[in-house]
């Protein structure tokens, strides 16, 4: 099972790297210089980092298990089963990334998506970063048998606040620079919406983020409860 899990993670990593290349518009006529300011891209990059770390950790664990089995066979000793090393920091990072990417998935597909055949269904970047990889990562996170901190949605909120502050400060720096994307989304455009107009949108987004974060948190708790209940019946 561990080997299958590693293979699944490796496929995700490969697809995420492909999506990362597409996010720069490297195959278009013009390279997207400001690709790094989009919330969609940032959250997918974070999920890629989380999955890559998880892959490395589990690969090392599997290697140690196989090595110990080989050593025990050579010495004719019984194999002592080893428990997985639980990294709470990594697990919580994974769950925070799941909350962030869930917001990406909902906001884009409900409010921002262009559902034309060319721009949605036939666009590799769109399918990878707005549909396939977000759903994949969310399922991966909420089905983990880990005790996530209930503060994870708050951490996600803090990350989004930092993102908005960076966009605002960046807009002041490159405001008069031609050919640059200053505001990646309309609700971040303080110039057209005004300060309070943007604040209203951002408050809505943050409340929505915390709400969806706790939905994922309780779904994870429910899945763990059902798994434990099923395990106790079969034991």
Secondary structure in CASP SS format (residue, H / E / C, confidence):
PFRMAT SS
TARGET T0000
AUTHOR 0000-0000-0000
METHOD secondary structure of the structure
MODEL  1
X C 1.00
X H 1.00
X H 1.00
X H 1.00
X H 1.00
X H 1.00
X H 1.00
X H 1.00
X H 1.00
X H 1.00
X H 1.00
X H 1.00
X H 1.00
X H 1.00
X H 1.00
X H 1.00
X H 1.00
X H 1.00
X H 1.00
X H 1.00
X H 1.00
X H 1.00
X H 1.00
X C 1.00
X C 1.00
X C 1.00
X C 1.00
X C 1.00
X C 1.00
X C 1.00
X C 1.00
X C 1.00
X C 1.00
X C 1.00
X H 1.00
X H 1.00
X H 1.00
X C 1.00
X H 1.00
X H 1.00
X H 1.00
X H 1.00
X H 1.00
X H 1.00
X H 1.00
X H 1.00
X H 1.00
X H 1.00
X H 1.00
X H 1.00
X H 1.00
X H 1.00
X H 1.00
X H 1.00
X H 1.00
X H 1.00
X H 1.00
X H 1.00
X H 1.00
X H 1.00
X H 1.00
X H 1.00
X H 1.00
X H 1.00
X H 1.00
X H 1.00
X H 1.00
X H 1.00
X H 1.00
X H 1.00
X H 1.00
X H 1.00
X H 1.00
X H 1.00
X C 1.00
X C 1.00
X C 1.00
X C 1.00
X C 1.00
X C 1.00
X C 1.00
X C 1.00
X C 1.00
X C 1.00
X C 1.00
X C 1.00
X C 1.00
X H 1.00
X H 1.00
X H 1.00
X H 1.00
X H 1.00
X H 1.00
X H 1.00
X H 1.00
X H 1.00
X H 1.00
X H 1.00
X H 1.00
X H 1.00
X H 1.00
X H 1.00
X H 1.00
X H 1.00
X H 1.00
X H 1.00
X H 1.00
X H 1.00
X H 1.00
X H 1.00
X H 1.00
X H 1.00
X C 1.00
X C 1.00
X C 1.00
X C 1.00
X H 1.00
X H 1.00
X H 1.00
X H 1.00
X H 1.00
X C 1.00
X C 1.00
X H 1.00
X H 1.00
X H 1.00
X H 1.00
X H 1.00
X H 1.00
X H 1.00
X H 1.00
X H 1.00
X H 1.00
X H 1.00
X H 1.00
X H 1.00
X H 1.00
X H 1.00
X H 1.00
X H 1.00
X H 1.00
X H 1.00
X C 1.00
X C 1.00
X C 1.00
X C 1.00
X C 1.00
X C 1.00
X C 1.00
X C 1.00
X C 1.00
X H 1.00
X H 1.00
X H 1.00
X H 1.00
X H 1.00
X H 1.00
X H 1.00
X H 1.00
X H 1.00
X H 1.00
X H 1.00
X H 1.00
X H 1.00
X H 1.00
X H 1.00
X H 1.00
X H 1.00
X H 1.00
X H 1.00
X H 1.00
X H 1.00
X H 1.00
X C 1.00
X C 1.00
X C 1.00
X C 1.00
X C 1.00
X C 1.00
X C 1.00
X C 1.00
X C 1.00
X C 1.00
X C 1.00
X C 1.00
X H 1.00
X H 1.00
X H 1.00
X C 1.00
X H 1.00
X H 1.00
X H 1.00
X H 1.00
X H 1.00
X H 1.00
X H 1.00
X H 1.00
X H 1.00
X H 1.00
X H 1.00
X H 1.00
X H 1.00
X H 1.00
X H 1.00
X H 1.00
X H 1.00
X H 1.00
X H 1.00
X H 1.00
X H 1.00
X H 1.00
X H 1.00
X H 1.00
X H 1.00
X H 1.00
X H 1.00
X H 1.00
X H 1.00
X H 1.00
X H 1.00
X H 1.00
X H 1.00
X H 1.00
X H 1.00
X H 1.00
X H 1.00
X H 1.00
X H 1.00
X H 1.00
X H 1.00
X H 1.00
X H 1.00
X H 1.00
X H 1.00
X C 1.00
END
